[in-house]
């Protein structure tokens, strides 16, 4: 039994109980058998994504999925190139400031 199967099973069982459904009532609403649903909840088998979404729908739940940009590339700029640009910019600034700042003298005669 894989960890993901157990976690999916726990999530399904918790969701079904939150919806106040028995195993048989939940299976009937989801269009599956109670033995299949019990197998999913026990973590012995994982449902496909469409089946999982159908089961959650039967419980009155929606599964929202958030997608984010890939870490390796953002805004079309490869991460290595972005890092090179940042390092080049950092080189333009001194690591330490001088002990005394030099200001131009205005109005000096």
ROTI-284485 format. One line per 4 residues: their letters; for each residue x, z, y of C-alpha. Coordinates in steps of 0.25 Angstrom, whole numbers, plus 2048, in hexadecimal, padded with zeros to 3 digits. Layout:
<sites>
a> X,Z,Y ~ ...
</sites>
This chain:
<sites>
xxxx> 800,800,800 ~ 806,7FC,80D ~ 805,805,81A ~ 7FD,7FA,821
xxxx> 7F3,7FA,816 ~ 7F1,809,817 ~ 7F0,809,826 ~ 7E6,7FD,826
xxxx> 7DE,805,81C ~ 7DE,812,824 ~ 7DA,80A,830 ~ 7CF,804,829
xxxx> 7CA,811,823 ~ 7CB,818,830 ~ 7C3,80D,837 ~ 7B8,80D,82D
xxxx> 7B6,81C,82E ~ 7B6,81A,83D ~ 7AB,810,83C ~ 7A4,81A,833
xxxx> 7A3,810,827 ~ 7A3,813,819 ~ 7AC,80A,810 ~ 7A1,802,80B
xxxx> 79A,801,818 ~ 7A7,7FC,81F ~ 7A9,7F2,814 ~ 79B,7ED,815
xxxx> 79D,7EB,824 ~ 7AB,7E5,823 ~ 7A6,7DB,818 ~ 7AF,7E0,80D
xxxx> 7AE,7E9,801 ~ 7B0,7F8,802 ~ 7BB,7F7,7F7 ~ 7C3,7EE,7FF
xxxx> 7C1,7F6,80C ~ 7C5,802,803 ~ 7D2,7FB,7FF ~ 7D5,7F8,80D
xxxx> 7D3,806,812 ~ 7DC,80B,806 ~ 7E7,802,80B ~ 7E8,7FB,7FD
xxxx> 7E5,7EE,804 ~ 7E5,7E9,813 ~ 7DA,7E0,818 ~ 7DD,7D3,81F
xxxx> 7DC,7D3,82E ~ 7CF,7CC,82F ~ 7C9,7D6,825 ~ 7CF,7E2,82C
xxxx> 7C9,7DD,839 ~ 7BB,7DB,832 ~ 7BC,7E9,82C ~ 7BF,7EF,83A
xxxx> 7B3,7E7,840 ~ 7AA,7ED,836 ~ 7AF,7FA,83B ~ 7AB,7F7,849
xxxx> 7BA,7F6,84D ~ 7C2,7EB,853 ~ 7D1,7E9,850 ~ 7D8,7E5,85D
xxxx> 7E6,7DF,85C ~ 7F0,7DE,867 ~ 7FA,7D4,867 ~ 807,7D5,870
xxxx> 812,7CC,873 ~ 81E,7CB,869 ~ 829,7D4,86D ~ 833,7C9,86B
xxxx> 82D,7C0,875 ~ 825,7C3,882 ~ 820,7B9,88C ~ 827,7AE,885
xxxx> 835,7B4,888 ~ 83D,7B7,87B ~ 841,7C6,87B ~ 850,7C3,87A
xxxx> 850,7BA,886 ~ 848,7C4,88E ~ 852,7CF,88A ~ 85D,7C6,88F
xxxx> 856,7C4,89C ~ 854,7D3,89E ~ 863,7D6,89B ~ 867,7CB,8A5
xxxx> 85F,7D1,8AF ~ 864,7DF,8AC ~ 873,7DA,8AE ~ 86F,7D6,8BD
xxxx> 86D,7E5,8C0 ~ 879,7EF,8C0 ~ 879,7FA,8B5 ~ 87D,804,8C0
xxxx> 87B,804,8CE ~ 887,805,8D8 ~ 88A,813,8DD ~ 888,80E,8EB
xxxx> 87E,803,8EF ~ 883,7F9,8F9 ~ 879,7F4,904 ~ 87B,7E9,90E
xxxx> 87D,7EE,91C ~ 873,7E8,926 ~ 875,7E7,934 ~ 884,7EA,933
x> 88D,7E5,93E
</sites>
